[in-house]
Amino acid sequence: MKRIRLGMVGGGAGAFIGPVHRIAARLDDRYTLVAAALSSNPERALASGRAIGLPDERIYADWAEMARAEAARPDGIEAVSITTPNHLHLPVARAFLAAGIHVICDKPLGLTLAQAREFAAFARTAPARFFLTHNYSAYPLVRQARDMVAEGKLGHLRIINMEYLQGWLSDDHVAGKQAEWRADPARAGLGGALGDIGTHAYHLANFVTGLRADRLSADLQSFGAERALDDNAHIHFRFPGGVAGSGWISQVAVGQECGLRLRVVGTAGMLEFFQEDPNRLLFWRKDEPLQVFTRGGPRATQDVRVPAGHPEGYLEAFASLYRDIADALAGDAAAAGRVPSLDDGLEGMAFIAAAVASHAADGAWIALDEYRNR
């Protein structure tokens, strides 16, 4: 099978998510990384590129130059991964899409809803395709949970509860590159914890249940001293069909690591998935004992790479998205349907904007359609 020639923007020395994307792209042998602009600092870009084995002529310090040069090469990249801070997602994506190069981009979809909507209109007519990486939706048992909801195993849905708890910002001042840009509205956007991890929790709820909220009421906090963006949020939701929802999003929950949890309750049963225990899915059917599904169990799918009892998790979920993207580019519509899209990115931005507006109005209920249709 032909490998896709891949480039990367961002993800140089000291970055977290860039190496994750590189591992994910390699895991199923569907991509070969051949070019990158890993830093805007020329010396750091060159050192970072050499450290991962790229030839000097395919290492760039300017992503715009990279887009032009790679589009002009007969052996140029066919897709690019964007792993930069949020403020660069859309300018970089626009340049590569315009050059006919497919884009695989981290969330969120820009800094503001208006910016995201303008970009989406451009991307829908671009000569290449755009993919968003909400990787948690690619866990095998998350996809199984989605199937179980769609099959009616839970009956009529009543309650959706989501959490994403971290504690790494619990000190007033947290040093380091990762904390610095996430606390800066000019680079992170409207939401702090909301944009960084809240969009993951909300997308997971959307993905598993097939529902998007009608209304929300949000209470946001910034507990870090002089922190400009939220680091904690409590949100109530109203979903279609009378389904109630709630969410707690925090990066100041002391002792918590990566506590993404989703509970879905229906008239006939309840599901619970916890990201820190990703090889188990809990299912309570009404008046029956607890059932525990494992990642390698009878519903095993193509997303399972190793036998039952050998844990898979975060990196493998990212790899499943990369594999689905490769299949989508080869014409597989079913694979394309499993990958988060521009619409998911727009929904995430509407969620952030509505939550910020609700908080500014002292927790008033805000209709999501007011932001989806802007």
Secondary structure in CASP SS format (residue, H / E / C, confidence):
PFRMAT SS
TARGET T0000
AUTHOR 0000-0000-0000
METHOD secondary structure of the structure
MODEL  1
M C 1.00
K C 1.00
R C 1.00
I E 1.00
R E 1.00
L E 1.00
G E 1.00
M E 1.00
V E 1.00
G C 1.00
G C 1.00
G C 1.00
A C 1.00
G C 1.00
A C 1.00
F C 1.00
I H 1.00
G H 1.00
P H 1.00
V H 1.00
H H 1.00
R H 1.00
I H 1.00
A H 1.00
A H 1.00
R H 1.00
L H 1.00
D C 1.00
D C 1.00
R C 1.00
Y E 1.00
T E 1.00
L E 1.00
V E 1.00
A E 1.00
A E 1.00
A E 1.00
L C 1.00
S C 1.00
S C 1.00
N C 1.00
P H 1.00
E H 1.00
R H 1.00
A H 1.00
L H 1.00
A H 1.00
S H 1.00
G H 1.00
R H 1.00
A H 1.00
I C 1.00
G C 1.00
L C 1.00
P C 1.00
D H 1.00
E H 1.00
R H 1.00
I E 1.00
Y C 1.00
A C 1.00
D C 1.00
W H 1.00
A H 1.00
E H 1.00
M H 1.00
A H 1.00
R H 1.00
A H 1.00
E H 1.00
A H 1.00
A H 1.00
R C 1.00
P C 1.00
D C 1.00
G C 1.00
I C 1.00
E C 1.00
A E 1.00
V E 1.00
S E 1.00
I E 1.00
T C 1.00
T C 1.00
P C 1.00
N H 1.00
H H 1.00
L H 1.00
H H 1.00
L H 1.00
P H 1.00
V H 1.00
A H 1.00
R H 1.00
A H 1.00
F H 1.00
L H 1.00
A H 1.00
A C 1.00
G C 1.00
I C 1.00
H E 1.00
V E 1.00
I E 1.00
C E 1.00
D C 1.00
K C 1.00
P C 1.00
L C 1.00
G C 1.00
L C 1.00
T C 1.00
L H 1.00
A H 1.00
Q H 1.00
A H 1.00
R H 1.00
E H 1.00
F H 1.00
A H 1.00
A H 1.00
F H 1.00
A H 1.00
R C 1.00
T C 1.00
A C 1.00
P C 1.00
A C 1.00
R C 1.00
F E 1.00
F E 1.00
L E 1.00
T C 1.00
H C 1.00
N H 1.00
Y H 1.00
S H 1.00
A H 1.00
Y C 1.00
P H 1.00
L H 1.00
V H 1.00
R H 1.00
Q H 1.00
A H 1.00
R H 1.00
D H 1.00
M H 1.00
V H 1.00
A H 1.00
E C 1.00
G C 1.00
K C 1.00
L C 1.00
G C 1.00
H C 1.00
L E 1.00
R E 1.00
I E 1.00
I E 1.00
N E 1.00
M E 1.00
E E 1.00
Y E 1.00
L E 1.00
Q C 1.00
G C 1.00
W C 1.00
L C 1.00
S C 1.00
D C 1.00
D C 1.00
H C 1.00
V C 1.00
A C 1.00
G C 1.00
K H 1.00
Q H 1.00
A H 1.00
E H 1.00
W H 1.00
R H 1.00
A C 1.00
D C 1.00
P H 1.00
A H 1.00
R H 1.00
A H 1.00
G C 1.00
L C 1.00
G C 1.00
G C 1.00
A H 1.00
L H 1.00
G H 1.00
D H 1.00
I H 1.00
G H 1.00
T H 1.00
H H 1.00
A H 1.00
Y H 1.00
H H 1.00
L H 1.00
A H 1.00
N H 1.00
F H 1.00
V H 1.00
T H 1.00
G C 1.00
L C 1.00
R C 1.00
A C 1.00
D C 1.00
R E 1.00
L E 1.00
S E 1.00
A E 1.00
D E 1.00
L E 1.00
Q E 1.00
S C 1.00
F C 1.00
G C 1.00
A C 1.00
E C 1.00
R C 1.00
A C 1.00
L C 1.00
D C 1.00
D C 1.00
N E 1.00
A E 1.00
H E 1.00
I E 1.00
H E 1.00
F E 1.00
R E 1.00
F E 1.00
P H 1.00
G H 1.00
G H 1.00
V E 1.00
A E 1.00
G E 1.00
S E 1.00
G E 1.00
W E 1.00
I E 1.00
S E 1.00
Q C 1.00
V C 1.00
A C 1.00
V C 1.00
G C 1.00
Q C 1.00
E C 1.00
C C 1.00
G E 1.00
L E 1.00
R E 1.00
L E 1.00
R E 1.00
V E 1.00
V E 1.00
G E 1.00
T C 1.00
A C 1.00
G E 1.00
M E 1.00
L E 1.00
E E 1.00
F E 1.00
F E 1.00
Q C 1.00
E C 1.00
D C 1.00
P C 1.00
N C 1.00
R E 1.00
L E 1.00
L E 1.00
F E 1.00
W E 1.00
R E 1.00
K C 1.00
D C 1.00
E C 1.00
P C 1.00
L E 1.00
Q E 1.00
V E 1.00
F E 1.00
T E 1.00
R C 1.00
G C 1.00
G C 1.00
P C 1.00
R C 1.00
A C 1.00
T C 1.00
Q C 1.00
D C 1.00
V C 1.00
R C 1.00
V C 1.00
P C 1.00
A C 1.00
G C 1.00
H C 1.00
P C 1.00
E C 1.00
G C 1.00
Y H 1.00
L H 1.00
E H 1.00
A H 1.00
F H 1.00
A H 1.00
S H 1.00
L H 1.00
Y H 1.00
R H 1.00
D H 1.00
I H 1.00
A H 1.00
D H 1.00
A H 1.00
L H 1.00
A C 1.00
G C 1.00
D C 1.00
A H 1.00
A H 1.00
A H 1.00
A H 1.00
G H 1.00
R H 1.00
V C 1.00
P C 1.00
S C 1.00
L H 1.00
D H 1.00
D H 1.00
G H 1.00
L H 1.00
E H 1.00
G H 1.00
M H 1.00
A H 1.00
F H 1.00
I H 1.00
A H 1.00
A H 1.00
A H 1.00
V H 1.00
A H 1.00
S H 1.00
H H 1.00
A H 1.00
A C 1.00
D C 1.00
G C 1.00
A C 1.00
W C 1.00
I E 1.00
A E 1.00
L C 1.00
D H 1.00
E H 1.00
Y H 1.00
R H 1.00
N C 1.00
R C 1.00
END
